[in-house]
């Protein structure tokens, strides 16, 4: 089930937009002037499918419609005026399917907390469940990241509270679970992280570089894969002698085919060493001479080949993603004489290729990258490692902090990523350099007719 078209009426009380998605190409670009609602459309879509109803209420519009490739559709209708049949500030979800009656669910307005400095409307019970850090955000607001990430936590609390008070219909839960949406914000360089102590009241907010957080996260992913590789290896090695004895000779497997398989395994192993998933083993290479292969060794080697293929298959997906990330990043970072590699211990490993009299160190920490380099790395990492296959990824202003040369290359890189990671993209941009000659992928937002 995929989204094929989005439409909105009365956005900010002004704009009506129709956005058909490019189902085959899997990339759709929204283009238009500031203030026409590009970001708002992405946020509405993200808010509905991820049950972020607090944010959904905050954006002014009359109705929002999402049409799917099975000819069903969902309408989100805001009641902004009181009437006999509708309470003010209600939101109604109406779902239409072919040959079925429409079903709907009314999201009732929460109580207004006018006595709090925090700019969000919440139920009393949600306020009481908020951690100390968020309840005291009145004193910490300043960085936009605080607001955005606090809003996400509050939305989760609000959604849990809503589910405990109102019976969410099965059709709504099923619809939201069938469509995976991830929004990649324009502000993506910092994470809001609570530093937890033994006392809950002592929690204090801190900011963490996103590229540092993702470096640690990738290291953990690589370590987990290596542990899985070790578990499979132990299991196969334990039964290897028995399976060699029981292996039937294969007349179809020639000596040349066996050597080709061994060479392919070594090439794969070298590839995994190159991206940091395997440790270098000087004894791993095989030099098999034609006279060394007889019927008994052929049987043993054929079992060995099958075993190693099973072991190395653990790394197939993550290796392909690391390779593509490495290729794109090193192509971009070459201009500043930087290079990225990877390790199970550190995740991202940055080195400078430039000899400087000011420093003898060739190693760089993730925060040492420029803001543009961090933006690019964070965006690519999220696309490759943090999004489920067949998701619709919403990207807001990918051109942020990128110079023109990187913008020109961005769409081609994005196409490679969508193919590898099996993603659909809806992107909002001001930049014609991002679009290049692909105006066929672009929907231009226009103002009301005068």
C-alpha positions in Angstrom: 0.0 0.0 0.0 1.6 3.3 -1.2 0.5 6.9 -1.2 -0.2 8.1 -4.7 -1.5 11.6 -4.2 -1.8 14.3 -1.4 -4.1 17.3 -1.4 -4.8 20.1 1.0 -7.3 22.9 1.2 -7.2 26.0 3.3 -3.6 25.7 4.4 -2.9 28.8 6.6 -6.4 29.9 5.4 -4.9 30.7 2.0 -3.5 27.8 -0.1 -4.9 24.8 -1.9 -2.3 22.3 -3.2 -2.5 19.1 -5.1 0.6 16.8 -5.1 0.7 13.6 -7.1 3.6 11.3 -6.2 5.9 9.7 -8.7 5.1 6.0 -7.9 7.5 4.6 -10.5 10.4 6.9 -10.1 9.9 6.8 -6.2 11.1 10.4 -5.8 8.8 13.5 -5.7 10.1 17.0 -5.2 7.9 19.8 -3.9 9.2 23.2 -5.0 7.9 26.7 -4.3 8.5 30.0 -2.6 8.9 30.4 1.2 5.6 30.5 3.0 3.6 28.3 0.6 3.5 25.4 3.0 6.1 22.9 1.8 7.3 22.1 5.3 3.7 22.2 6.7 2.6 19.5 4.2 5.4 17.2 5.3 4.6 17.8 9.0 0.9 17.1 8.5 1.7 13.8 6.8 4.2 12.8 9.4 1.9 13.9 12.3 -1.0 11.8 11.1 0.8 8.5 10.3 3.0 8.7 13.5 0.0 9.8 15.7 1.6 13.1 16.6 -1.8 14.8 17.0 -0.4 17.7 19.1 1.4 19.0 16.0 -1.5 18.1 13.7 -3.6 20.5 15.7 -1.0 23.3 15.6 -1.0 23.6 11.8 -4.0 25.6 10.4 -5.8 23.9 7.4 -9.4 22.9 6.5 -8.8 19.4 5.2 -6.0 17.2 4.1 -6.5 14.2 1.8 -4.2 11.2 1.2 -5.0 8.8 -1.7 -3.5 5.3 -1.9 -2.7 3.0 -4.8 -5.5 0.7 -3.9 -8.0 3.5 -4.5 -8.7 4.0 -0.8 -8.2 7.4 0.8 -8.1 9.1 4.2 -9.4 12.7 4.8 -8.4 14.8 7.8 -11.0 17.4 8.4 -10.7 20.2 11.0 -13.8 21.7 12.5 -12.8 25.3 13.3 -16.3 26.5 14.1 -18.8 25.4 16.7 -22.0 23.9 15.3 -24.8 21.7 16.7 -23.1 18.5 15.3 -19.5 19.4 15.8 -17.4 20.7 18.6 -14.9 23.4 17.9 -11.3 22.2 17.3 -12.4 18.6 16.7 -10.4 16.7 14.0 -12.3 14.1 12.1 -10.5 11.2 10.2 -12.7 9.8 7.4 -11.5 6.6 5.6 -13.0 5.6 2.3 -12.5 2.2 0.6 -13.9 0.9 -2.7 -17.3 -0.8 -2.3 -17.4 -0.1 1.4 -19.1 2.5 3.6 -16.9 5.3 4.9 -15.8 5.0 8.4 -14.7 7.9 10.6 -13.1 8.8 14.0 -13.4 12.1 15.8 -10.4 13.3 17.7 -11.7 15.4 20.5 -9.8 18.6 21.6 -7.7 18.4 24.8 -8.0 20.7 27.7 -6.1 24.0 27.4 -3.3 24.6 29.8 -3.1 28.3 29.7 -1.1 28.6 33.0 2.0 26.9 31.5 4.8 28.5 29.6 5.3 25.5 27.5 3.6 26.2 24.2 1.6 22.9 23.9 -2.0 22.0 24.7 -2.2 18.8 26.8 -4.4 16.8 29.0 -3.8 17.2 32.7 -2.8 13.6 33.1 -0.2 14.0 30.3 1.4 17.0 32.1 1.7 14.9 35.3 3.5 12.1 33.3 6.0 14.4 31.7 9.6 14.0 33.0 11.0 16.8 35.0 13.2 17.9 32.1 10.2 18.7 29.9 8.1 20.3 32.6 10.9 22.8 33.2 11.5 23.5 29.5 10.1 27.0 30.1 13.6 27.8 31.4 15.6 25.9 28.7 13.9 26.8 25.5 16.2 28.6 23.2 17.6 26.1 20.8 15.0 25.0 18.2 16.1 21.4 18.7 14.8 21.5 22.3 11.4 22.4 21.0 11.3 19.9 18.2 12.5 16.9 20.1 10.6 17.8 23.3 7.5 18.0 21.0 8.2 14.5 19.8 8.4 13.1 23.4 5.3 15.0 24.4 3.4 13.7 21.3 4.3 10.1 22.4 2.9 10.8 25.8 -0.2 12.5 24.4 -0.8 9.6 22.0 -0.5 7.0 24.8 -2.9 9.1 26.9 -5.3 9.3 24.0 -5.3 5.5 23.6 -6.0 5.0 27.2 -9.1 7.3 27.1 -10.5 6.8 23.7 -11.0 3.6 21.7 -8.9 4.0 18.6 -10.7 2.1 15.9 -8.9 -0.9 14.3 -9.1 0.6 10.8 -7.1 3.6 11.9 -4.4 1.7 13.7 -4.1 -0.7 10.7 -3.9 2.2 8.3 -1.2 4.0 10.3 0.8 0.8 10.7 0.6 0.0 6.9 2.3 3.3 5.9 5.8 3.9 7.3 6.6 7.6 7.3 9.9 9.2 8.5 10.5 12.9 8.5 14.1 14.1 8.3 14.1 17.6 9.7 15.9 20.6 8.3 17.6 21.0 11.7 19.4 17.7 12.2 22.8 18.4 13.7 22.0 18.2 17.4 20.1 15.7 19.6 18.3 16.5 22.8 19.4 13.9 25.3 18.6 13.7 29.1 21.5 12.9 31.4 19.9 10.5 33.8 21.2 10.2 37.4 19.9 8.1 40.2 17.4 10.7 41.2 14.7 11.5 38.6 14.5 15.1 39.8 18.2 15.6 38.9 17.7 14.9 35.2 19.2 17.7 33.2 19.0 18.3 29.4 22.1 18.1 27.2 22.9 18.5 23.6 24.8 15.8 21.7 26.2 16.1 18.2 24.0 13.9 15.9 27.0 12.8 13.9 28.6 11.6 17.1 25.5 9.8 18.2 25.2 8.1 14.8 28.9 7.1 14.9 28.3 5.3 18.2 25.1 3.7 16.8 26.9 2.4 13.7 29.6 0.9 15.9 27.0 -0.9 17.9 25.3 -2.2 14.7 28.6 -3.5 13.4 29.4 -5.2 16.7 26.0 -6.9 16.8 26.6 -8.2 13.2 30.0 -9.5 14.2 28.5 -11.3 17.2 25.9 -12.9 15.0 28.7 -13.9 12.6 30.6 -15.5 15.5 27.5 -17.4 16.7 26.9 -18.9 13.2 30.6 -19.7 12.9 30.7 -21.6 16.1 27.7 -23.6 15.1 29.0 -24.5 11.7 32.6 -25.2 12.9 31.3 -27.6 15.5 29.5 -29.8 12.9 32.0 -29.3 10.1 33.9 -32.7 10.4 30.6 -34.7 10.5 29.3 -32.9 7.4 32.5 -33.4 5.5 32.3 -37.2 6.2 28.7 -37.3 5.1 29.2 -35.1 2.0 28.5 -36.9 -1.2 31.0 -36.3 -4.0 29.7 -34.0 -6.7 30.7 -34.9 -10.2 29.1 -31.7 -11.4 31.5 -29.5 -9.4 34.7 -29.0 -11.5 38.1 -28.0 -10.0 37.9 -24.7 -11.9 34.4 -23.9 -10.4 35.7 -24.7 -6.9 38.7 -22.3 -7.4 36.3 -19.6 -8.7 34.1 -20.0 -5.6 37.1 -19.8 -3.3 38.4 -16.7 -5.1 34.9 -15.1 -4.8 34.8 -15.8 -1.1 38.2 -14.2 -0.6 37.1 -11.1 -2.6 34.0 -10.9 -0.4 36.1 -11.3 2.8 38.5 -8.6 1.6 35.5 -6.3 0.9 34.3 -6.8 4.5 37.7 -6.1 5.9 37.8 -2.9 3.9 34.6 -1.6 5.4 35.6 -2.6 8.9 33.2 -5.5 9.5 35.9 -8.2 9.6 39.4 -8.1 11.1 42.3 -8.7 8.8 43.6 -12.3 8.9 46.8 -12.9 7.1 46.2 -16.6 7.0 42.8 -16.3 5.4 44.0 -16.4 1.7 44.0 -19.7 -0.1 46.5 -20.6 -2.8 45.0 -23.8 -4.2 47.0 -25.4 -6.9 45.3 -27.8 -9.5 47.3 -30.8 -8.2 46.2 -30.1 -4.6 42.5 -30.9 -5.4 41.5 -34.5 -5.3 38.1 -36.0 -4.7 38.4 -36.0 -0.9 39.7 -32.4 -0.7 37.0 -31.3 -3.1 34.3 -32.6 -0.8 35.9 -30.8 2.2 36.3 -27.6 0.3 32.8 -27.7 -1.1 31.5 -27.9 2.5 33.8 -25.1 3.5 32.6 -22.9 0.7 29.0 -23.4 1.8 29.8 -22.6 5.4 31.7 -19.4 4.6 28.9 -18.2 2.4 26.5 -18.7 5.2 28.8 -16.9 7.7 29.5 -13.9 5.4 25.8 -13.5 4.4 25.2 -12.0 7.8 27.1 -8.9 6.6 25.5 -8.6 3.2 23.0 -5.8 3.9 25.1 -3.7 6.2 28.2 -4.0 4.0 26.3 -2.7 1.0 25.0 0.3 2.9 28.4 1.1 4.4 30.0 0.8 1.0 27.5 3.2 -0.6 27.9 5.6 2.3 31.6 5.5 2.1 31.6 6.0 -1.7 29.3 9.1 -1.5 30.9 10.7 1.5 34.5 10.3 0.2 33.6 11.7 -3.1 32.2 14.8 -1.4 34.8 15.1 1.3 37.7 14.8 -1.2 37.6 18.6 -1.8 38.6 19.2 1.9 41.2 16.4 2.0 39.1 14.3 4.4 38.3 10.6 4.2 35.8 8.4 6.1 36.4 4.8 7.1 34.6 2.6 9.6 35.4 0.4 12.6 33.5 -1.8 15.0 35.0 0.1 17.9 34.4 3.7 16.8 31.9 3.6 14.0 32.9 6.6 11.8 36.7 7.1 11.5 37.7 10.4 9.9 41.2 11.2 8.7 42.7 14.2 7.0 44.9 13.7 4.0 46.4 17.1 4.3 49.8 17.6 6.0 49.6 20.6 8.3 52.3 22.2 10.3 49.7 23.2 12.9 48.9 19.6 13.9 50.6 16.2 13.7 47.2 14.4 14.1 45.6 12.9 11.1 42.5 11.8 13.0 39.4 13.9 13.3 36.5 13.7 15.7 32.9 13.7 14.2 32.2 17.3 15.5 35.4 18.5 13.7 33.5 18.2 10.4 32.0 21.4 8.9 28.3 21.9 9.3 27.7 21.1 5.7 29.7 17.9 6.0 27.7 16.9 9.1 24.4 17.7 7.4 25.3 15.5 4.5 26.5 12.6 6.6 23.6 12.7 9.0 21.1 12.8 6.1 22.7 9.9 4.2 23.0 7.8 7.4 19.4 8.3 8.3 18.3 7.2 4.8 20.5 4.1 4.8 20.3 2.9 8.4 17.3 4.4 10.2 14.4 3.9 7.8 12.4 0.7 7.2 12.3 -0.6 3.6 9.3 0.6 1.6 8.9 3.7 3.8 8.0 7.1 2.6 10.8 9.4 3.7 10.0 13.1 4.0 13.1 15.3 3.5 12.9 19.0 4.4 15.4 21.3 2.7 18.2 18.8 1.8 20.2 21.7 0.4 20.8 23.1 3.9 24.5 24.0 4.3 25.5 22.2 1.0 27.5 24.1 -1.6 26.3 24.0 -5.2 28.5 21.1 -6.3 27.0 18.9 -3.6 23.5 20.0 -4.5 24.0 19.1 -8.1 25.1 15.6 -7.2 22.4 15.1 -4.5 19.6 13.7 -6.6 21.8 11.1 -8.3 23.1 9.9 -4.9 19.5 9.8 -3.6 18.5 7.6 -6.5 21.3 5.1 -5.6 20.1 5.1 -2.0 16.4 4.6 -2.8 17.3 1.6 -5.0 19.5 0.0 -2.4 17.4 0.8 0.7 14.0 0.3 -1.0 12.6 3.8 -0.2 10.2 6.3 -1.5 11.0 10.0 -1.2 8.9 13.2 -0.8 11.3 16.1 -0.7 10.7 19.9 -0.2 13.4 22.2 -1.6 13.9 25.8 -2.8 17.0 24.8 -4.8 16.9 24.5 -8.6 20.5 23.0 -8.2 19.0 20.0 -6.4 16.4 19.5 -9.2 18.8 20.0 -12.1 17.0 18.8 -15.3 14.5 16.6 -13.4 11.5 18.9 -13.4 9.5 15.8 -14.4 9.8 14.8 -10.7 8.8 18.2 -9.4 5.4 19.6 -8.2 5.4 23.4 -8.0 3.3 24.9 -5.3 1.4 28.0 -6.4 -0.5 30.8 -4.7 -4.2 31.5 -4.9 -5.4 32.9 -8.2 -6.1 36.6 -8.0 
